[in-house]
């Protein structure tokens, strides 16, 4: 088998898996709509959206936050979106002085307030540091949206709105997460009358 045919085969397999999963995502519409409404309501009241996750999910957190502070589709005022994954000094200080499990929860306790929203992103639903952040959010009166995969894991019952992508493949879950993240940004602009 040549390199080209191997590449083509892998691409076709990934594409087929992607399309099969994405055909199932319409079932998540109620949860995605509810999440968009809750985030928009918090932002309208002067609250903020905070996001956290690990690895690719950290990148997704940053991506979604940047769509709010910059712009998504329409020219508009900036919206308060903060990725708790971006401050390397805070992450390394908290990880070193406390534990890696605390890197998001401690930042959330410093920056969050009742009426804010936290999106906890985890393809397994079981990331320990995201679980700790979600637990802190619940104690503080912060709405929790779980952007999850597989069966939702430990984070599903801790979330006010759980958006669970029905796949066991991390790459496919992450592909769905960014579609959902973009949809949330569009819903926020629509709900706030900014689009």
JOQUI-V891932 format. One record per pair of residues at least 12 apart in sequence whose C-alpha atoms are under 7 Angstrom apart, sorted by the first residue. I is the first residue (numbers start at 1). J is the second residue. D is the distance in whole Angstrom. If there is no record, write none. Layout:
# JOQUI-V891932
[[I | J | D] [I | J | D]]
This chain:
# JOQUI-V891932
[[18 | 172 | 6] [28 | 163 | 7] [31 | 161 | 6] [31 | 162 | 7] [31 | 163 | 6] [32 | 163 | 7] [32 | 184 | 7] [35 | 145 | 7] [35 | 161 | 6] [36 | 184 | 5] [36 | 187 | 5] [36 | 188 | 6] [37 | 188 | 7] [37 | 191 | 7] [39 | 117 | 6] [39 | 188 | 7] [40 | 188 | 5] [40 | 191 | 6] [40 | 192 | 6] [42 | 115 | 6] [42 | 116 | 6] [42 | 117 | 7] [44 | 192 | 7] [47 | 115 | 6] [47 | 116 | 5] [48 | 80 | 5] [48 | 81 | 6] [48 | 116 | 5] [48 | 117 | 6] [49 | 80 | 6] [49 | 81 | 5] [49 | 82 | 6] [49 | 116 | 6] [49 | 117 | 5] [49 | 118 | 6] [50 | 81 | 6] [50 | 82 | 5] [50 | 83 | 6] [50 | 84 | 7] [50 | 117 | 6] [50 | 118 | 5] [50 | 119 | 6] [51 | 82 | 6] [51 | 83 | 5] [51 | 84 | 6] [51 | 118 | 6] [51 | 119 | 5] [51 | 120 | 6] [52 | 83 | 6] [52 | 84 | 5] [52 | 85 | 6] [52 | 104 | 7] [52 | 119 | 7] [52 | 120 | 5] [52 | 121 | 6] [52 | 130 | 7] [53 | 120 | 6] [53 | 121 | 5] [53 | 122 | 6] [53 | 130 | 6] [57 | 121 | 6] [57 | 122 | 7] [58 | 85 | 6] [60 | 178 | 7] [61 | 83 | 5] [62 | 83 | 5] [64 | 181 | 6] [65 | 81 | 4] [65 | 82 | 6] [65 | 83 | 6] [67 | 185 | 7] [68 | 80 | 7] [68 | 81 | 6] [69 | 81 | 6] [72 | 185 | 7] [74 | 195 | 6] [76 | 194 | 6] [84 | 104 | 6] [84 | 107 | 7] [91 | 103 | 5] [100 | 129 | 7] [101 | 128 | 6] [101 | 129 | 4] [101 | 132 | 7] [102 | 129 | 6] [102 | 132 | 7] [103 | 129 | 7] [104 | 129 | 6] [104 | 130 | 7] [104 | 133 | 5] [105 | 132 | 6] [105 | 133 | 4] [105 | 136 | 6] [108 | 133 | 7] [109 | 136 | 7] [113 | 140 | 7] [113 | 142 | 7] [114 | 140 | 6] [114 | 141 | 5] [114 | 142 | 5] [115 | 141 | 7] [115 | 142 | 6] [115 | 143 | 7] [116 | 142 | 5] [116 | 143 | 6] [117 | 142 | 5] [117 | 143 | 5] [117 | 144 | 6] [118 | 142 | 7] [118 | 143 | 6] [118 | 144 | 5] [118 | 145 | 6] [119 | 144 | 6] [119 | 145 | 5] [119 | 146 | 6] [119 | 147 | 7] [120 | 134 | 7] [120 | 145 | 6] [120 | 146 | 5] [120 | 147 | 6] [121 | 146 | 6] [121 | 147 | 5] [121 | 148 | 6] [122 | 147 | 6] [122 | 148 | 5] [122 | 149 | 7] [123 | 148 | 5] [123 | 149 | 4] [123 | 150 | 7] [123 | 170 | 6] [123 | 173 | 6] [124 | 148 | 7] [124 | 149 | 5] [124 | 150 | 6] [124 | 152 | 7] [124 | 153 | 6] [125 | 148 | 5] [125 | 149 | 6] [125 | 152 | 5] [125 | 153 | 4] [125 | 154 | 6] [125 | 155 | 5] [125 | 156 | 7] [126 | 153 | 5] [126 | 154 | 5] [126 | 155 | 6] [131 | 155 | 6] [143 | 160 | 6] [144 | 159 | 5] [144 | 160 | 5] [144 | 161 | 7] [145 | 159 | 5] [145 | 160 | 6] [145 | 161 | 5] [145 | 162 | 6] [146 | 159 | 5] [146 | 161 | 6] [146 | 162 | 5] [146 | 163 | 6] [147 | 162 | 6] [147 | 163 | 5] [147 | 164 | 6] [147 | 177 | 7] [148 | 163 | 6] [148 | 164 | 5] [148 | 165 | 6] [149 | 164 | 5] [149 | 165 | 5] [149 | 166 | 6] [149 | 167 | 6] [149 | 168 | 7] [149 | 173 | 6] [150 | 164 | 7] [150 | 165 | 7] [150 | 166 | 6] [150 | 167 | 5] [150 | 168 | 5] [151 | 164 | 7] [151 | 166 | 7] [152 | 164 | 6]]
